[in-house]
Amino acid sequence: MIINIPNVLTLMRIAMLPLLVVIYLSDHPLAMPISALLFILAGLTDWLDGYLARKLNQQSAFGAFLDPVADKLIVATALFLILFRHPEVHILIPALIIVGREITVSALREWMAEMGRRGIVAVSYMGKLKTTLQIISIIFLLWAQPLWGLPIFEIGKWLLDIAAVLTVWSMVDYLRAALSDNKPS
């Protein structure tokens, strides 16, 4: 394992998971807003580790493996926590779509990498837009309390629905690109 600042930040993001769980499930009156802020902090470390890896020329195969794993773990954990506290179909269906897509696209990327064609399923604009909406929706759902008179939780549910639609759309794009690249000549 290569120890450098970006990899340490990624490992810190994974280490935040138990803290997120304990805080969110606590009876503290600020548990949900603190959980949302912790999720934001995780997102900032995700951005920072990527920036520093490029800026300091500290990119590594270990970091390239670990970073998306950390991202998927934090998103899945947050979605499961939200579902635990708010067991609603309106949250369950998009959460299943998001987690299922992440598993599918990860497997697809691994398959393409084995064939030396990882670039076929590189992150797209649609994937980035999906991720942005997904992160904002999760922050709102973790926060769950009205903010400045806005129904944050309800907005979060609708954003999660939109993220789920973009999730399917981006997955279909990735699958289409991979399958069209693998047609017999």
N, C-alpha and C positions, 0 to 999 in steps of 0.2 A: 504494500500500500504506500502510495506517495503522500507524504505529509506536506501540505502547503496551505496557504491561507484559504484559497477557494474550497479545497476539500474539507478543511476544518469547519468552514461555514456550513457546508452541506451536512456534515456530521452533526453540527449543532442543530440544524433544522430537524433532523431525525430525532435527536435527543429531546426536542421540544414536545414530541408527541405525548409522552406520559404526562407532562405538565399540562398540556392542553386538555387531556382527558380528565385529570384530577380537578382542574379549575372548573371546566364546563359542568361536570357532574356534582360539584359542591353546592351547598345551600347558600353560599354567599350571595347577597343581593346584587353584587356586580359581576357575578360569575360569567354571564353571557357577554357583556361588553369587554371584560378582560380577555375572554377567549377570542373574541373578534380581533382585539388588538394584538394578541399573540399570533393569530393567523396572519395579520398584516405584517408583523415582524418576520414571520417565516417567509412571506412573499418578498420582503425587502432583502433578506439574506439570499434568496434565490437569485434575485436580480444582481446583487452585489457579488456573489461568487462567480457568476458568469462574466461580469464586467472585469473583475480582478484577474480571472483566469486569462482573459484576452489581453488586458493591459499589462500584466506582469509576465506574460508568456508562460503561464503555469498550467496550460491545458494538459490533461493526462487522460489516458484510457480509463483509469479508475474513476476520475471525476466525470468523464463522459458517461460512464455506467451508473455511478451513484446519484448524480443530480436528478435524472428523470425518475429514479426509484424513490428518492426523497419527495419529489413533487407528487407522485402518485400516492405515496403513503399519507402525506398530510391532507390531500384532498379527500381520499377515501375515509380517513379517520374523521375528518370534519363532517362529511356527509353522514356517516354512521352515527355520530354524536347528535347531529340535528334530528335524524330520524328517531333516535332513542327518546328525545324529549318531545318531538312533534311527529308521531307516527301517522302521517297523512299520505294518502295515495298521490296527492299533488306533489309531494316531495319524493316519495318512493320511486315512482316511474322514472323521472329524470335522473335520479341518483343511480338507478340500475343501468340506465342507458350510458351515463358518463363512465361508470366503473367498467362496464362491459366493453365500451369503446377503447378505454385505456388498455385493457388486457389484449384486445384484438390488435390494436395498432402496435403495441409493444411486440407481440408475437410476429406480426408482419414485418416490422423493422428488423427483428432478429433474423428472420428467414431471408430477407433481402440482403442483409449484411453477410450472411453465409454464402450468398451467391455473388458477393462483390458488387452489389447494386444498391447500397444503402441510400444513395442520393435520390433514388426514385421515390422514396417515402420521407424525404426531408421535411422539416416543419414548414408548413405553408402559411400564407396570410390568413386563410380561413381557420387554421389551427390556432393561430395567435389570437384571433378575434374570439374564438370559442373559449380559449383559456382566460382571456380578460373578463368576459361576461361570467364565466364560471366562478372566478375568484371573487368578483364583486358580489355575485349572488350569495356565495358562501359567507362572506363577511356580513352581509345584511342578515342572513339567516342565523348566524351565530349571535349577532348583536340582539336581534329579535325584538327590541323595544323601540317604540316610536322615538324619532329623533327630529327635533325642530318641527313637530307636528306631522311629520311624514310617517306613513305606515311601513316602516322599514322591512318588517317580516313579510308582509304581502308583496312589496316590491321585489324582495329577494326571491320569493316563490316564482314570480313571473319572469324574472331574469334567469332563474334556473331552467324554466321551460324553454326560453329562447336559447340558452346555452345547450340544452339537450338537442334541440333541432339542429343547431350548428355542429354539434358533436356528431350526429348521424351524417350530416352533409360532408363534413371533413373526412369521416371514416370511409364513406363511399368514394370520395375523391382519391384517397390513399389506395383503397382496394382496386379501383379502376386503373390507376397508374401502375400498380404492381402487376395486375393481371394482364394489361395490354403490353407490358414490357416482357412478359413471359410466354407470349404466344409462340407456338412452334413456327419456325421459318419455312 
